[in-house]
Amino acid sequence: MKTVKSLRTIIIILMVICMSGISSYAIEPAIAPALHIQKVIRQNIAYPENAVKNSTTGTVNVIFAIDESGKIMIKKLLSDNKEIAEEVKTQLSKINYKEANAPSYQLYKITISFRLIG
């Protein structure tokens, strides 16, 4: 009788250890599409040369969608600096986001800030 109880206890303990080990080795989730899109945009947007020459700063808020072909479709663009806003619009039109799992025509928002340091 003692052997059966001991065996049951050991089996239960082993099951708990195995279950906790399985959950701790879960695969790391992939980057969410919105975060990946933001990363791609930030890598492809450069500080406008004219703005650097003129020591111009500004912030641009962009609401956009991505069509089936990966083209960024700007829905709304708000900025405190018209020159920088036009340059951002031009640069965004050159980006083609070809990530397969990005939902088409879902709205995204990104804020791009241009600040000179020094």
Backbone as CSV, one residue per row, in Angstrom:
resi,resn,N_x,N_y,N_z,CA_x,CA_y,CA_z,C_x,C_y,C_z
1,MET,0.822,-1.200,0.000,0.000,0.000,0.000,0.861,1.256,0.000
2,LYS,1.943,1.215,0.831,2.835,2.364,0.875,3.529,2.564,-0.476
3,THR,3.860,1.490,-1.124,4.545,1.559,-2.412,3.651,2.205,-3.468
4,VAL,2.372,1.855,-3.461,1.428,2.421,-4.433,1.280,3.921,-4.205
5,LYS,1.148,4.364,-2.962,1.030,5.792,-2.651,2.305,6.532,-3.035
6,SER,3.438,5.939,-2.747,4.716,6.568,-3.104,4.860,6.674,-4.612
7,LEU,4.465,5.618,-5.308,4.548,5.619,-6.770,3.636,6.690,-7.361
8,ARG,2.411,6.806,-6.839,1.471,7.843,-7.310,2.047,9.243,-7.071
9,THR,2.607,9.449,-5.910,3.187,10.754,-5.574,4.330,11.092,-6.524
10,ILE,5.188,10.133,-6.787,6.313,10.365,-7.707,5.816,10.669,-9.109
11,ILE,4.806,9.934,-9.565,4.247,10.169,-10.904,3.640,11.569,-10.995
12,ILE,2.908,11.979,-9.983,2.297,13.317,-9.983,3.379,14.392,-9.995
13,ILE,4.414,14.204,-9.201,5.505,15.187,-9.167,6.195,15.261,-10.528
14,LEU,6.442,14.136,-11.151,7.059,14.114,-12.480,6.184,14.788,-13.528
15,MET,4.884,14.573,-13.430,3.960,15.211,-14.378,3.996,16.732,-14.225
16,VAL,4.005,17.197,-12.983,4.056,18.645,-12.737,5.359,19.221,-13.278
17,ILE,6.467,18.533,-13.033,7.764,19.013,-13.530,7.774,19.055,-15.053
18,CYS,7.265,18.005,-15.689,7.231,17.965,-17.162,6.358,19.076,-17.728
19,MET,5.196,19.292,-17.139,4.279,20.329,-17.638,4.880,21.720,-17.478
20,SER,5.552,21.979,-16.376,6.158,23.296,-16.190,7.335,23.477,-17.143
21,GLY,8.057,22.410,-17.445,9.170,22.485,-18.390,8.705,22.755,-19.794
22,ILE,7.592,22.178,-20.200,7.067,22.390,-21.551,6.659,23.843,-21.742
23,SER,5.985,24.424,-20.774,5.525,25.800,-20.930,6.677,26.797,-20.915
24,SER,7.770,26.486,-20.240,8.880,27.436,-20.191,9.715,27.416,-21.460
25,TYR,9.550,26.397,-22.284,10.291,26.316,-23.543,9.430,26.685,-24.740
26,ALA,8.379,27.440,-24.525,7.509,27.855,-25.613,8.279,28.711,-26.610
27,ILE,7.882,28.615,-27.851,8.537,29.383,-28.905,8.203,30.857,-28.734
28,GLU,9.195,31.707,-28.934,9.010,33.142,-28.811,8.077,33.632,-29.916
29,PRO,7.074,34.439,-29.578,6.130,34.887,-30.606,6.795,35.783,-31.638
30,ALA,6.252,35.751,-32.851,6.770,36.591,-33.931,6.405,38.040,-33.656
31,ILE,7.139,38.956,-34.276,6.840,40.378,-34.127,5.476,40.649,-34.745
32,ALA,4.642,41.359,-34.010,3.320,41.713,-34.511,3.464,42.552,-35.774
33,PRO,2.550,42.389,-36.733,2.674,43.137,-37.987,2.817,44.644,-37.798
34,ALA,2.076,45.226,-36.870,2.156,46.681,-36.676,3.555,47.105,-36.240
35,LEU,4.158,46.347,-35.335,5.508,46.684,-34.881,6.530,46.489,-36.001
36,HIS,6.327,45.463,-36.795,7.253,45.206,-37.905,7.126,46.301,-38.965
37,ILE,5.906,46.708,-39.265,5.688,47.793,-40.231,6.348,49.068,-39.733
38,GLN,6.179,49.372,-38.451,6.790,50.564,-37.869,8.313,50.498,-37.996
39,LYS,8.879,49.345,-37.736,10.328,49.170,-37.834,10.799,49.404,-39.267
40,VAL,10.094,48.848,-40.247,10.461,49.018,-41.658,10.390,50.490,-42.057
41,ILE,9.359,51.172,-41.623,9.214,52.596,-41.961,10.345,53.406,-41.344
42,ARG,10.619,53.174,-40.079,11.685,53.934,-39.412,13.055,53.685,-40.043
43,GLN,13.278,52.504,-40.585,14.540,52.203,-41.252,14.654,52.890,-42.609
44,ASN,13.510,53.233,-43.212,13.509,53.799,-44.554,13.233,55.295,-44.627
45,ILE,13.003,55.926,-43.487,12.757,57.370,-43.462,14.035,58.066,-43.017
46,ALA,14.468,59.018,-43.816,15.685,59.772,-43.498,15.327,61.225,-43.203
47,TYR,16.162,61.859,-42.412,15.966,63.287,-42.110,16.130,64.050,-43.422
48,PRO,15.158,64.861,-43.813,15.246,65.603,-45.071,16.483,66.511,-45.117
49,GLU,17.223,66.463,-46.232,18.460,67.241,-46.363,18.224,68.740,-46.208
50,ASN,17.175,69.252,-46.839,16.878,70.688,-46.716,16.578,71.069,-45.276
51,ALA,15.908,70.184,-44.558,15.588,70.463,-43.156,16.853,70.505,-42.310
52,VAL,17.810,69.657,-42.615,19.084,69.671,-41.891,19.824,70.970,-42.192
53,LYS,19.877,71.350,-43.477,20.575,72.579,-43.874,19.971,73.808,-43.209
54,ASN,18.641,73.816,-43.084,17.939,74.971,-42.517,17.713,74.846,-41.012
55,SER,18.256,73.792,-40.400,18.053,73.511,-38.962,16.571,73.453,-38.603
56,THR,15.798,72.793,-39.450,14.363,72.674,-39.263,14.040,71.380,-38.526
57,THR,13.119,71.479,-37.579,12.659,70.298,-36.858,11.155,70.169,-37.040
58,GLY,10.624,69.020,-36.673,9.177,68.862,-36.781,8.733,67.449,-36.470
59,THR,7.422,67.316,-36.343,6.802,66.024,-36.070,5.720,65.791,-37.113
60,VAL,5.660,64.555,-37.593,4.661,64.193,-38.594,3.870,62.999,-38.067
61,ASN,2.559,63.137,-38.011,1.670,62.034,-37.649,1.023,61.518,-38.928
62,VAL,1.166,60.231,-39.163,0.657,59.642,-40.399,-0.301,58.507,-40.061
63,ILE,-1.472,58.558,-40.667,-2.412,57.447,-40.597,-2.429,56.859,-41.997
64,PHE,-2.186,55.535,-42.084,-2.040,54.920,-43.395,-2.547,53.490,-43.388
65,ALA,-2.666,52.949,-44.584,-3.000,51.544,-44.781,-2.012,50.995,-45.796
66,ILE,-1.975,49.687,-45.893,-1.113,49.035,-46.876,-2.007,48.217,-47.788
67,ASP,-1.892,48.453,-49.111,-2.736,47.701,-50.046,-2.150,46.312,-50.312
68,GLU,-2.825,45.535,-51.162,-2.418,44.152,-51.428,-1.015,44.053,-52.008
69,SER,-0.588,45.072,-52.742,0.732,45.030,-53.383,1.848,45.514,-52.451
70,GLY,1.493,45.993,-51.250,2.483,46.455,-50.288,2.719,47.951,-50.303
71,LYS,1.965,48.665,-51.122,2.127,50.116,-51.217,1.437,50.797,-50.029
72,ILE,2.115,51.792,-49.468,1.553,52.550,-48.351,0.584,53.593,-48.892
73,MET,-0.639,53.534,-48.399,-1.693,54.466,-48.811,-1.947,55.431,-47.657
74,ILE,-1.504,56.678,-47.787,-1.664,57.664,-46.719,-3.115,58.129,-46.672
75,LYS,-3.711,57.997,-45.497,-5.097,58.439,-45.296,-5.140,59.844,-44.708
76,LYS,-4.203,60.117,-43.785,-4.168,61.433,-43.147,-2.731,61.722,-42.737
77,LEU,-2.305,62.965,-42.961,-0.951,63.373,-42.620,-1.036,64.730,-41.920
78,LEU,-0.625,64.776,-40.659,-0.653,66.008,-39.885,0.762,66.352,-39.454
79,SER,1.135,67.622,-39.591,2.483,68.016,-39.213,2.510,69.474,-38.807
80,ASP,3.516,69.790,-37.991,3.742,71.178,-37.619,4.723,71.850,-38.578
81,ASN,5.185,71.108,-39.594,6.115,71.645,-40.572,5.770,71.082,-41.950
82,LYS,5.309,71.946,-42.838,4.846,71.528,-44.158,5.969,70.913,-45.005
83,GLU,7.164,71.479,-44.926,8.301,70.990,-45.711,8.661,69.554,-45.322
84,ILE,8.742,69.301,-44.036,9.066,67.960,-43.555,7.937,66.989,-43.900
85,ALA,6.702,67.433,-43.785,5.556,66.578,-44.098,5.593,66.119,-45.554
86,GLU,5.917,67.015,-46.465,5.997,66.656,-47.889,7.119,65.655,-48.144
87,GLU,8.236,65.826,-47.466,9.356,64.901,-47.630,9.002,63.513,-47.086
88,VAL,8.317,63.465,-45.952,7.886,62.184,-45.390,6.914,61.504,-46.347
89,LYS,6.005,62.276,-46.904,5.035,61.734,-47.862,5.760,61.124,-49.066
90,THR,6.770,61.812,-49.570,7.554,61.315,-50.707,8.297,60.030,-50.337
91,GLN,8.923,60.015,-49.169,9.683,58.841,-48.743,8.766,57.637,-48.493
92,LEU,7.597,57.881,-47.906,6.659,56.781,-47.666,6.154,56.173,-48.971
93,SER,6.008,56.994,-49.994,5.520,56.482,-51.283,6.517,55.529,-51.937
94,LYS,7.784,55.588,-51.522,8.816,54.718,-52.090,8.935,53.377,-51.363
95,ILE,8.305,53.258,-50.195,8.399,52.021,-49.411,7.374,51.021,-49.923
96,ASN,7.816,49.790,-50.099,6.913,48.707,-50.479,7.028,47.621,-49.427
97,TYR,5.990,47.459,-48.633,5.983,46.495,-47.536,5.406,45.185,-48.063
98,LYS,6.262,44.199,-48.246,5.840,42.935,-48.852,5.677,41.804,-47.849
99,GLU,5.492,42.128,-46.574,5.308,41.095,-45.555,4.001,40.352,-45.835
100,ALA,4.081,39.049,-45.918,2.952,38.227,-46.336,1.756,38.274,-45.376
101,ASN,2.002,38.386,-44.075,0.888,38.294,-43.130,0.341,39.653,-42.683
102,ALA,0.672,40.706,-43.392,0.128,42.021,-43.041,-1.280,42.153,-43.615
103,PRO,-2.254,42.463,-42.778,-3.619,42.614,-43.286,-3.738,43.832,-44.189
104,SER,-4.358,43.637,-45.342,-4.529,44.739,-46.294,-5.564,45.727,-45.784
105,TYR,-5.294,46.979,-46.011,-6.197,48.095,-45.728,-6.535,48.269,-44.246
106,GLN,-5.778,47.685,-43.360,-5.930,47.966,-41.934,-5.245,49.301,-41.674
107,LEU,-5.849,50.152,-40.869,-5.264,51.456,-40.593,-4.183,51.360,-39.522
108,TYR,-3.098,52.081,-39.761,-1.986,52.167,-38.824,-1.686,53.640,-38.597
109,LYS,-1.067,53.934,-37.450,-0.668,55.314,-37.153,0.774,55.293,-36.687
110,ILE,1.546,56.246,-37.195,2.933,56.367,-36.774,3.250,57.853,-36.605
111,THR,4.050,58.162,-35.610,4.530,59.518,-35.385,6.021,59.522,-35.665
112,ILE,6.429,60.396,-36.560,7.840,60.506,-36.924,8.313,61.886,-36.492
113,SER,9.335,61.914,-35.644,9.859,63.181,-35.129,11.243,63.432,-35.692
114,PHE,11.465,64.659,-36.092,12.775,65.081,-36.585,13.303,66.159,-35.637
115,ARG,14.353,65.816,-34.914,14.958,66.736,-33.955,16.460,66.752,-34.206
116,LEU,17.029,67.927,-34.221,18.492,68.065,-34.375,19.130,68.006,-33.006
117,ILE,20.211,67.271,-32.910,20.929,67.141,-31.644,22.213,67.957,-31.729
118,GLY,22.457,68.739,-30.705,23.726,69.470,-30.670,23.601,70.920,-30.734
